[in-house]
């Protein structure tokens, strides 16, 4: 049976994410075009992104000027430009991985790019998702630790969830009206 949906590759998925990010960028900078986004954001990301930086907040911080970094993590994570930068970085990493023949890594970065592109589309900052996720996961960890079946590994499992699944509950975030 032929699939009703066209098969998309890494490049096509990154192109979709970039178009979405350009639209988000235009909401923050009225009148900005796709070309402006490519010049102002994607070129900067290509120049300054360090692929070994994987924490979403640290990804954002690597692109900020010292005066913006001085405003602190709480201010930075509340800004709607954070998810745009994170998604753009993952698009850049996906395309670089594909060029290097690292297909699995390319797809992993593409998935992250698409996720953060969706977050950018909500207009919320990184904090709205990460802190909510951390609170829910922490509550799960506390419940697990208090249960009679809890093992000493509950703390390790809580840490793993906090660091590897910070956006697990993003889809439950309240919509902006």
Secondary structure, 3 states (H helix, E strand, C coil): CCCCCCCCCHHHHHHHHHHHHHHHHHHHCCCCCHHHHHHHHHHHHHHHCCCCCCCHHHHHHCCCCHHHHCCCHHHHHHCCHHHHHHHHHHHHHHHHHHHCCCHHHHHHHHHHHHHHHHHHHHCCCHHHHHHHHHHHHHHHHHHHHHCCCCCCCHHHHHHHHHHHCCCCCHHHCCCCC
